[in-house]
Amino acid sequence: MSKPKLNDEEITQRGKELYQNTIRLRVETPENIGKIISINVETGEYEIDDDLLVTSLRLRTKQADAALWTERIGFNAVYAVGGSLVRTAE
């Protein structure tokens, strides 16, 4: 697998911007809250599922070197280690 063209900081910035400005209003629905969304920050394509691996693999089948940003819809983090997830959407 080849390396994405963007560095981690650029992926984070683009992912957050795409989610907040373009995708969020479409996906933060009651049936999606708590699911994982992975976003190809170069194309804006995204996949939603209960499983991070599934969303990532779906996007990578379309573009093997895709720069991906992942969030848990409606929460402040994808996973919590030693803490708890905080709900950001109502």
C-alpha positions in Angstrom: 0.0 0.0 0.0 1.4 3.4 -0.9 1.5 6.3 1.4 -1.0 9.2 1.2 0.2 12.4 -0.3 -0.8 14.5 2.7 0.7 14.6 6.2 -1.2 13.8 9.3 -1.9 17.4 10.1 -3.3 18.1 6.6 -5.5 14.9 6.8 -6.9 16.0 10.2 -7.6 19.6 9.0 -9.3 18.5 5.8 -11.2 15.7 7.5 -12.6 18.0 10.2 -13.5 20.7 7.6 -15.2 18.3 5.3 -17.2 16.8 8.1 -18.3 20.1 9.6 -18.9 22.0 6.4 -20.2 19.4 3.9 -21.1 16.1 5.5 -22.3 16.5 9.0 -25.8 17.8 8.3 -26.5 14.8 6.0 -25.2 12.1 8.3 -26.0 13.1 11.9 -29.4 11.3 11.8 -30.8 9.2 14.7 -30.0 6.0 12.8 -26.4 7.0 12.3 -25.5 8.3 15.8 -22.7 6.2 17.2 -21.7 4.7 13.8 -18.2 5.2 12.3 -17.7 7.5 9.3 -14.5 7.3 7.2 -13.9 10.1 4.8 -11.4 10.2 1.9 -10.2 13.8 2.4 -9.0 14.1 -1.2 -12.3 13.2 -2.9 -14.9 13.8 -0.2 -16.3 10.3 -0.5 -17.3 8.7 2.7 -18.5 5.3 4.1 -20.6 4.7 7.2 -20.8 1.4 9.2 -20.6 0.1 12.7 -17.0 -1.1 12.0 -14.0 1.1 11.4 -12.3 -1.6 9.3 -15.3 -2.0 7.0 -15.5 1.8 6.3 -11.8 2.0 5.6 -11.6 -1.0 3.4 -14.6 0.2 1.3 -12.8 3.4 0.6 -9.4 1.8 0.0 -11.0 -0.5 -2.7 -11.7 2.7 -4.6 -8.4 4.4 -4.0 -5.6 2.3 -2.4 -3.6 5.2 -1.2 -6.6 7.3 0.1 -5.9 9.7 2.9 -8.7 8.8 5.4 -10.2 10.7 8.3 -12.5 8.8 10.7 -15.0 10.0 13.3 -17.8 8.4 15.4 -20.9 10.2 14.3 -22.3 12.4 17.1 -19.4 11.8 19.5 -16.1 13.5 20.4 -13.9 10.4 19.6 -13.9 7.2 17.7 -12.8 5.1 20.7 -12.3 5.9 24.4 -9.4 4.3 26.3 -9.5 4.8 30.0 -12.3 7.4 29.7 -15.7 7.8 28.1 -17.1 9.0 24.8 -18.9 12.4 25.0 -22.0 12.9 22.9 -21.7 16.0 20.7 -25.0 15.7 18.8 -28.6 15.6 20.2 
